[in-house]
Amino acid sequence: MIAEIVTLISEWEILAGGPGGRDRTIQDLARDMLMRSGIQVLSMRRLVREDLVVERALANSLALFDLILILNASSEGGEKTLRKALAQMSGKGLVLIPSLFEDLKGYYRAKGIALPRDIEARALLPKDAHWIPPQDGVRPGIFMTVHGKTLLVLPDEIREVEQMWERAFRSWIGKRFMHPVYSKTWTFRFISRLPEKIRSFLARSAGGARLTFYSEGCLSKAALFLEGRDPKMLEREAVRLRGKVLSDLGPEFLCDGEETLHGIVGRLLIDRSLSIAVAESCTGGMIASMLVEVPGISSVLDRGVVSYSNTAKRDLLGVEEEVFKTHGAVSREAARAMAAGIRDRAGTMIGLAVTGIAGPGGGSRDKPVGTVFVGLSTSRGDEVTEYHFQGDRQMIRLQSAQMALDRVRRYLLDI
């Protein structure tokens, strides 16, 4: 739906260079109200209050716009000029509205004010037009249709414009022009941050896609909102966008909906009857704690060991002293030995281990704070992945636990 806003002003205002800031403010307010209601305003202009000018200008506007909003200043001549133009366009003539006439007279009498000379003109409306009661009791709004187009006349007073527009939209305009808007929401989880190319792609979607997402550590949750008036088109667009997002995210896509990473890993372990044991250093039991949240995990989780000191790594996991002397406790070699050691001692199918520097101290030039090694031991062999995380101590520990679980997920899904 497209609209034009027309402000009627006097010839003197035209000669003086146009109306002041107050009139522009009201016109801007009217534009914002229409835009918020889903109506696109393509034109805003001012017309001098002369019979022929107003009639011709509004006739031209009817051919171009679905809705014409007329802001009319208070003046005796202005009321007559506008009503004459409305009657000319509708071809139905003006009729006196008794109830409106009585309301107007009652307002002035209650205030003890003499009746204005144009009070009867204010109660004249084109036949079949509707009137909107004014708050100040002086100038009513007018709503009418001409050749399938809508004309709405409002006083150029901020308070009146706001309340009359709301009433007109609820009573007539919304019902006449606004069609049902359907919406569809897709929520999903993924690893890391959303690639910029996906943002750009969604911005160009046919459904006017809006995306919100937040990250916690290395994990993110997103919600994709689509709106449209054609539910079938909306469904097709949602399927297309989902396919594009999945293609771009690849193995970093976790799931639809609300399932957590540890929930996914726990479910996969249970479904495949694959046992696991975990050896943790810098994460201090976070991984085991996450897995224990999964119902039924007792069938596959054998144990979790917090091997924080070198002594614990040696005594509980069998890491040789030479590994510490040559490579250090935070190293590929230590993570590999920890994963293999916990798997061997627990007799499980999978051994998972984490060692790293969570900070704030303990880092070096070669191994700064945030350096983490994740070891995975399975029947396929032993592997180690190195990470470099940012953040405070708690954030580094959280990211370490998340990415350790993600290594298990990728192994289970063979990705």
N, C-alpha and C positions, 0 to 999 in steps of 0.2 A: 504494500500500500504506500503510495507516494502522496505528498501533501505540499501545499503552499501556504505561507502565512502572510496575510495582507494587513497592514496597519493604515487606517484612514486618518489623514491629517488635514489641517486647514490650508488654504492657499497662502495665508500669511506665513505659516511654518515652512512651506516650500520656498517662498521668497527669502526667508531668513536663513536658509541653508539647511532646513530639515529639523526634525525634532531633537530634543536634547537627550542626555544619557538615560533619563528615566524611561523614555519610550523604547530605547534600544534594549534596556534591561528587561522590560516586559516581553519584548519580542524574543529575546534569548531564552527567557524562562519558558515561554510557550514552545519554542523549538525543543528544549530539553525534555519537556513533558511528553511531547509527541514521540521523540526518539526513545524514551524509556518505555513507551507503550508499544514499541515495535513498528512505528510509523516513520518512514524515511522522509525527511524534509528536504526538498530539492530547491526551494525558492523562498526567499523572504524579501518583500518589497513594500513600499509605501505609496499610497494613492491619495491624491487631493480629493476632497469631498465635493465633487461636482457630478450632477446626475449622469451626464453622458460618459464622463471618464470612468466612473464606477461601473456603470452598466456594461460598457464595452470590455473593460479589463476583466471583470468577473466572468463574462461570457467566454472570453479567451481561456481563462483559467480552467473553466469546466471541461474544456476539450483536452486539457493536459494533465490534470491531477484528479486523484480519487477523493481527496479531502481538501477543502479550502477553509482555513481558519481566519476569520476576520476579527481584528481587534479594533474596536470603535470607541473613540473618545467621546466624552459627554458634550453634546452641543445640540441646540434645537434644530438647526439646519441639518446636522449630521444624521440625526435619527430619521428625518423625513427622506433624505437622499438615499440612505441605505435601504429603508423599507421599500421605497419606490423601485430600486434596482432589484431587490429580491422578488417583488411581485412581477416585475417585467420578465425575469428569467424563468420563474415558475409558471407564468401564464395563468395564474389562478386568482389574482387580485388579492387585496388586503381585506381582512375581516377583523372586527373588534372582538377581543377576547374578554367577555364580561368579568370572569374571575380574576384575570390579571389586572383589569382596569380597577376593580374594587380593591385589590391588594395594594396597588400603587397609591390610590387615594387614601386608604387607611394608614399607610406609612406616613404620609405628609401630615395628615390630621393628628396622628398620635404625637408627632414632633412639634405640632403647633406652627407648621410652616405652610405658607400659601401655596396652593397648587400651581406648578409650573405650566406655562402655556402649552407646552408640547406633551403634556401627560397622556392625552388621548392617543397621540402618535406612538407613544411607547407601548400602548396596549394593542396596536394594530400589527397583525402578523399575516403572512401569506397563508392561504387556506391549506390545511393539513400540516402546517409547521408545528413544532413543539416548542414550549417555552421552559426555561430553566429559572426557578425562583432565585432572585439575588439575595445575598446576605445583607447588603445595605438597604434593600427594599426599593432601590431607585431604578436600576436598569437591568431588565431580565436578559438572559442569554437566549439565543434562538438556534434551534436545530431543525434542518429540513433537507430533503433530498430533491435533486433536480436532474432529470435524465440519468438516473442511476448514480449520480455523484452526490457527495455530502457537503453541505454548507453549515458551518458552525460560527455563530457570531457571539463574541464575548466582550464585556467591557474591558477597557485597557487599565484595569486595576489589578495589582498583583494578587491580593486576597481573593477577589472574585474570579480571576482567571484560574487559579488553582482548584478551588472547590467546584466551580462549574464544569471544568474539564473532567474531573473525576466522576461527576454525576453523568455527564454526557457519554463518557466512555463506557461506564457500567450499563447505562440504560439503552444506548443505541449503537454507538460506534463499534464497541467490542463485539457485540452480537452480529453486527452487519458485516464487518470486514475480517475480524480475527478468526482464523480457523484453528482447530485443535493442534497443539504442538506436542509431538511425541518425543520421547527421550530414551536414550539407551546408555547404560553405564557399564564399562568393563574395567574391573580391577585386576591387577596382576602384580607379581613380585619379580624382582630381578637382582642380579649382582652388579655392584658398582653404580655409576651415574649414568643417566640416560644419554645416549649419543646425540650430538647436536643434529645429525642428519635426520633422526627420528622427529625431533622437535620441528624442524623445517618441513618435513613431509606432512605432519599432522596439521600444521598451520594452513596447508593448501587443500585440506580435505573438503569433500562436498558437504559433509555434515557439520561444518563449522566446529571441528573438534576442539575441545578444551582439555588440557592435561594438567593434573596436579600430582605432585609426588613429593615424598620426603624420604630422606635417607637416615639410617641409623647404623653407623659403622660402615661396613661394606655392602649392606643390604638396602634395597629401596622398595618402597611400595608406591604404586601409581594407580590413578583412577582416570579413565578416559571417558569424557562426556560428549555425547552426540545429540543434536536436536534437529528435528525436521518435521514437515507436515505430511510426509509420505512414509508410513511405517515400513513398507517393503523396501523402499530405497534406503532407509535408515539401516535396516538389517543387512542389506548388501554392502553398504559402506562400512559397517562395523566388522563384517567378515573380512573385507579387503584390508582394512587398517590393521586388524589383528594379524593377518598373514604377513603384512609388511613389517610390523614390529617384531614378530617372532623371527623373521628372516634376518633382520638387522642385529637383533640382540644375540642370536645364535645360542651357544651354550650358556650364556649369561642369563637367559630367561629361566626363571624358576618354576612359576606356576600361575594359573588363573586363581583369582580369589584370595583367601586369607591364610593359606597354609604357610607355616614357618619353614625355614631352612632345616632346622633340626627335626621338625615334623616330617619333612620329605625324606630326610636321611633315615630316620627311624622306621618309617613305613617301608622304605625300600629294603632295609636290612631284614625286617620281619617277613615281608613278602617273599624274599629270596632265601630265608633261613640262614643268613650269613652272620656268624658271631663276630664280635669286635671287642677289643680291649684298648684302653687309651692311657698313654703316658704323658703327663703334662708338667711343664716347668713354669714358664712365665704366665700361663693362663690359670694356674693354680686351681684346677678342678672345674673350670667354667664349662668345658666341653662335656664332661660327664654329667654335670648338672643339667645342661640343656637336653641331653639325650634322655635323662631320667624323667623329663616332663612328658615323654611320649608314652601313651598307654600301651602296655604289652611289650615294652622294651626289655623286660627281664628275660625274655626268651632268647635274646641275642647279645645283650650287653653283659660281658663277663665281669669286668672290673675296670676301675679307674685309679691310676696311681699318680700322686703328686710327687714327682721326683725333683724337688727344687734344688737341692745341693748336689755337688759332684758325688759325694758319698752315697746319696740315695740313688743316683743314676747308676753307680757302680754296683751297689748291693742289691737293688731291686730289679734292675734291668740288664745287668751284666755288661755295662759299657766299660771298656778297658781304659786303664789309666793313661795309656799312650795317646788315646784320642784327645783327652783333655790337655795333655802336655803339648801335643803337636798342633792341634786345630782349635782347641778351646771348647767350652761347654756350649757356646752358641756357634754352631757350625753345621755344615752339611753332614759331616761325618758323625757328629754327635746325634743329630736328628735321625739319621739312618740307623745307627746302632740302637737308639732308644725304641724306634718302631719295631725293629726286628726282635729286640729283647723282650718287649711286652707281649708280642705275638707268640714268641717261643715259650715264655713262661706261663702264659694263660692258655696256650693251646687253641687259640682262636683262628679264624680264617683271615681276619684283618687286624693289623696292629697300626695304631695311629699315634703319632708323637709330635709335640710342639716344644721348641726351645727358642728363646729370643730375648731381646733387651727392651723392656717396657718403659724404662726410664724412671724418674727424670735423669738419673745418673747412670754410669756404667757403659756409656757409649764410647767409641773411639773413631778415629779417622776412617779406618777400614770397615768398622762395624758400628755405624751411628745408632743412636736410639731409634727404635722402630724396626730394626733388622730382626726378622723372624724366619725360622726354618721349620717347615712342616714335613715330617717323614711319614710315608705310607708303606707298609709291608704287607704283601699279599702273595698268593700262589704265583703271580706273574713276576714277582721280584720286588725289590725295594727301590723306592724313588723318593726324591727330596725336591721340594719347591721353595724357592727363596722369595721373601716379600719384604717390602720397605713401606711401613705404615707411618702416618702422621697423626698427631694429636697428643693428648695427655696420656698418663699411664693407663687409666681405665679404658680409654678409647683404643689404645694399641692392644690391650689384652682382649677387648671385645672383637676387634677386627681379626686378631690371630685365631680366636676360637671359631669365628664365622668361616674364615677361609680354610681352616683345617677341615671343618665339616663339608665345605664345598669340594675339597679334594676327594673326600669319600663319595659324595654325590656323583661327581664326574666319573669316578671309577665304576660305580654301580651302574651308571647309564652308558658307560663306554663312550664318553665324549671328551 
